[in-house]
Amino acid sequence: MKLIIHVLVVALALLLVAEVIPGIEISSFYIAVISAIVLGLLNLLVRPVLFVLTLPLTLITFGLFAFVLNALMVLFAASFIEGFNVDGFIPALLCSLFVSLASMVSDKINSD
């Protein structure tokens, strides 16, 4: 049940981001749910490998490069999900920050 709530919160965050940030388009709630699932899978499977490979760069930038990795995950997800479009790196970075914040809030609510 917690996983379903988490996916729905991230999907709603994606829809809100699409309304607020120019350069991000999501065609429907269904596409937002699919995007949330794909982002979750990418963060589970691909991001740890990229994080280990870029660990020196992350340490040099005091962890700020992790934000770049999150933005790259958003761009990668948008590249193969039809109906989820991101028009550049800055919108992807803002999207990843907002979705990360929503994800943290969801985790905090679900843990209590």
N, C-alpha and C positions, 0 to 999 in steps of 0.2 A: 504494500500500500504506500509506503514511504517513497518508493521509486516512482510510482505513478504521480504522486503529488509533486515530486521534484521535477519530473519531466514537464508537467503542466505549468509549474511556476516558471521554468526556463522558457517554455513556449510563449507564455504570456509576456515575459520580459522581452523576447524577440519581437513580438508584435508591437509592444510599446516602443522599442528602439526603432522599429521601422517607421513608426509615426513621428518620432521626435527627431531622428538624425537623418538629414538628407544624404542620399547615396546608398541607403539600404531599403530594399523592397522585399516584402514577403506577401505572396499572393493570397494566402488563406490561412485559417487556423490549422488545417490539416498539414500544410507545408511547414508551419511553425513547429508542430509536434514532431514531424519527421526530422526537421533541422535540429531540434533539441536532442533527439535520440542519436542522430549522426554526430553531433558535437560531443555528446557524452561518450560515444564509442571512440571517437578520435582522441579525446582527452584520456581515455582509459588505455588505449593501445599504442597510439603514435606519439603523443606528447612526452611520455616518460623517456622514450628512446631519444627524441630530439633534445630533451632536457639534459640527459647524460652527455650527449655528443657536444652540446654547447655549454657545458658546465664552466669551462674556463672563462668564456665570454660573460656568462651570467655572474660569475664571481667578480670579474673586473668591473662590471657595471653595477655592482652591489644589488643584484637581483632584478634590476629593471629590464633586462633582456627577457625575463619571463613574460612580461607584457607583450613583447614582440612575438614570442611563441604562441601566446593566446590569440593574437590577431592573425597570425598565419594559419591557425587551426580554423578560424572563422572564414578566412579567404578560401582555404582548401575545401571546407564543407560547402561553401557557396558555389564553388566551381563545378560541382557535379550534382547539385540539387536544383532541379528545374523549378522556378518559382521563388527562389531565394537568391537575390542579387545584391552584391556588394560592389560599389563603384570605386574602390581604392583602399589604400592602407589605413588612412586616418579614420574613415568610417568603420573599418574592421576593428581598429584599436578601440574606438569608443564603444562599439558593440560588445567587444570582449570584456571591457571593463564593467559595463552595465550588467551583462549576463553573469559575470563572476560575482558581482555584488548581490544579484538576485539569488544566485545559487547558494551563496553564504547565508543569506537570510533564510532560505528554504531549509538548509541544513540545520541552522540554529532552531528553527521552529519545530522541525521533525525530531530533533534530539531531546526536546523537553517533554 
